[in-house]
Structure formats: structure tokens, C-alpha cells
Amino acid sequence: MSRSRVVVVGAGFAGFQAARALSRTVRDRAEIVLLNPTDYFLYLPLLPQVAAGILEPRRVTVSVPDALPRVRLVLGEATGVDLADRRVHYTDPEGGSGALAYDRLVLAVGSINKLLPVPGIADHAHGFRGLPEALYLRDHITRQIEMAAGAATAEESASRRTFVVVGAGYTGTEVAAQGKLFTDALTRRQRAGKHHGRARWLLLDVADRVLPGLDRRLSSTADRVLRRRGVDVRTGTSVKEATQAGVLLDDGEFIDTRTLVWCVGVRPDPLVSEVGLPLEHGRLVVDSRLNVPGCPEVFACGDAAAVPDPTRPGEYTPMTAQHASRQGKLAGLNIAATLGHGEQRSYEHHDLGFAVDLGGIQAAANPLGVPLSGPLAGAVTRGYHLAAMPGNRVRVTADWLLDAVLPRQSVQLGLVRSPQVPLDSASPEVPRLGGPPHKEQ
């Protein structure tokens, strides 16, 4: 008898956990195929530390073949789903096309940068959803500080030393907090330059406070740390226009800058809207068991799915890593149940709290509802990340220890350039390459 094939699309928090749950439950009694553009799972919460030079890029990636030995990895980007023929079509890294037949399907394609109709944003801003964007930002920050020291005028130097982050949620807050410490370290080394001065960081958000989706005590802690560090936090403020020379704010002020980091939120992968199934706020409608109504063989989870929130009747779970991980695991177990292994269950969750790393020994956290700040929160936050990572714990810890006793390396490698990480990319995990695809020899 031929084995059933389960195809999981996406190796983010949801897809990785779905594939792992399936591999542990059905083992060799079903073929599990994971379709993803890269061969790794990316631990997104630590990406700001890559941009700030604390962690090396490979530290926040976990090899799929190593972590999921019973799962067949297919490198490729999904381009369409044929529900009638039960096939997922994809494009491989070398430009070739292929299709995967399935008996069960898990759509866990995740999310990409959220775009707003602001003039110039797509041309002059960069997002922060993938490893290429973090590598680009680290090189870009280093380059701007180095060029600022030898700039022709004081005005040009000040412009290069000004960094604007839009969006004061998790990502934006951590990018600004880590980035300010990174640039302060870089500027201290530019003693021989013509121009000197500390880097200026601005964190903007239309909300009335930073971390608007979290408890106000966490928000107050983060705001206090950022301001004390020298970050110019501006709430109730947005960008009206972006140009090559800087950004125009909605209050009429123009900020001269060469750096605009866009962290206003995320939207589901475009593949979701092309499947032809009912949507809710751009996410696939699923029931409490993560099954797509009318398609018993199709499940969806993570940022791609509108999952009913059992704690808030009539609403859907937020697009967070905690929910994605739990939903991915449940999707895997429920699919295993349809293959005769166990029973299906409805999604439920219990909030374990949140943690925001503010750089150095500072953090804001509320594990199990207990608000913490300072070094204790920093220790809890790092402990949480180590526990949540499916690998590389020793290497991450080693990098943290080295960062505590040694200066950060400030070289720019130039591996990722600006045109390779456009804000409107549908695949932020893969740098955009110019020219026709070529075959490796």
C-alpha cells in the first residue's frame, strides 16, 4: 500500500512545528515533504541582534535536514495551489518549475512586510522580515557611520548618522534599541574622522505609545530605556513621504537621513489570496481544528490562517510567533489524526507572557503575568529565547558571552546590497538577484 503524502508549505514557526509534529507522530508511515525557499528555519526574534553585530547569521538559523531527518526538504517557492488536482506548484532556486502532489496539505507560508500607500516608501525603505534584510542593515549601518566620519560637510555627516525606524511594535522597538547601542560603539572608534558625534535614532509610531499591543507596564519600561539611551521616541507620528534625502513627517518636519527601516507590521504571504479559498483580513478562514471548511485535506496555521481565538469570542489570534508555533504543532497532530494516529483537537492557548530584548542587560518582560525590567528581565528574555530555539543554543550563548567581553566586529562584508532587499518582496528570506537564473556547474 502506498504511503500518504503530506506537503507542508513554509518552514517558519508554524511550518517547522507542523513538520516536526508529523515526523514524530506518523514517522515512516507517511511521507512528509517540506517546501521552502531556504534549507533552514529562521528564529526571527533574534534577528535584531544579527543586524546589531551581536550574533552571527547562522546562529539564528536551524538546518531543516539536521533538525527534521524524517522530512524530505524540497527547495522552492510555492507559486500556486491546485485544489482540484491536489498539487502545489513551485519555482526552485535555479528558476526551474515543479509540482508536488499531496494527500494532505498544510499552508504555513507566513507573512511579509506590510505596505502602506506612503509615497516613496517602496523605493527608499527596507523591511526586516528575513536574514538578507538583517545582513543588509548591519552593513548599511556600519557603512553610514564610517562614511559620516569622512563626509565633506557636517550636514552630510549628520544625515548619515541619523536612522529612522517606523513602527514601535516588537521588531521596531528592538531594532532601535539594539541599533543605538551598535552605532554608539561604532562612533567611538571613528577618532580620526573629520566629523564626530553620536548617532541619532528616531522611533516613530502612529499609536500613543511604544509596544501598543502589550501591557502598559511593558510599554513604559521600553519607552524609559529607549529615551534614557538617547532614542528619539515619537508617538502619534507617521511618515508622509520618503525621498532619497530623508523623510517628511506628518507634522511637517523633514528628517535628513539615509536610513529608513520599515517595521509597521506584516501581511499574509500573497500566495494565500491566490488559493481561491475564503479569507478574513487576508488570512485563510479555518475552523478551531485549523482545517479549511469544505476542504478536509487542507489545513492552515500561523500568519496565513485566521484562527478563532478561544479567549476572545468572535476574534482571531494575533500574528505572533507564539501562536504560530502552537498552531503548527496542532496542525501536524490533527493531520496525523486524519491518518489514523490520535484524535483531532481544537486550538487553545494560555498566554505565557511576552519578552522584549532592549539590548545590553535591559529588557521588558512579563512571564506568567509578572512584570519585570532591568537585568532580571534581560536574563528571563534570553532564557526564553534559548528554550524556544530548536537548535544552536550553545552557539548563541557563546556569542552572547563573547559580546559581553569583546568589542563587536564592525566590518561590512557587502554581501547584500540595497536592490536585493526591496520592501515589496514576496520572499524576504531570499535576496533578489538580477539577471536570468543560471545553473550551477
C-alpha angles and dihedrals in degrees: 000000000000118000122247115249122224115194118200114195112206133022100220123116093297099039095044093051092045092053092045093050091049094047091052095045107040095022109175095349092087133029112244117199123187116200114199137144092235135039094236144069111235119218096214100188091070095048093100088061090056090053090049094052096247099112129035113238096249091056091073094046127080120200111243095208090051097044097039106035094165093053123088110225119212114190110220148098116255112240101176147350122227103203094182095052093033095232135134114212120208146171118231125222092265095053098262122132131227144162134223121208115215142190092193127021131201115194107202101147094144125205144300136208114305113236126209127194094257114140113248097008096112091049102043108025131076128207131220110225104107144041094254090057092050092049091048092050093050091052092042094052092048092047094049093051092048093047091045090061092058099033119141094236138025089240092057091046092052091048092053091048092054119093124185123199118189116203124042098210124112097298100039093047093050093044091053093044095048093038094055092055091046095052092044088057091047096049092051088064096052095085095136095053126110094237130042134187143115120278117258119224125189124193114196132188136161090222121091093247143018116270090021093180095058138071113295091237090060089046092052092048093051092046092051094049093047095049093045088052091053102258112147101229113195118182123187087033132115140174117264097184139355124212136171089263097049146290132303113218124214090249090062099257117133117213116204106220143139094206129069118168114193114211102150095130142281139277129204118274110274090242089074094065092047097056092081097233128125115284136203114199088339094309127110114261112240135168126242090279091055092249120138108240112248092017107078091178095054125080129176132193144164122028090342094064136068097219117187110247109229091200094054111039113217094019135092131237116267121255097257135136092243092059093041093054094048094044092049092053092048092048089054093049093046092050089049087053091056087055092053102269113117131321131294119254135194121248117262132159142187118214109243093185135256137271129202119190110217097183132261108028094327126107143140118230141157108193109189088352096303110129114226135177140174125025094341091055089046091055092047091048094052091044090053092052092049091050093047096048114094092213148349093064095140093047092048091049090049091053091050091052092048091049090054094057106025134054115254119258108250103192120129113222098192093216094135121041129195098261090055094063107046117176093235094056116138088205110044090169091068124055114235111247125206124230129026119317116263135202120245115240 
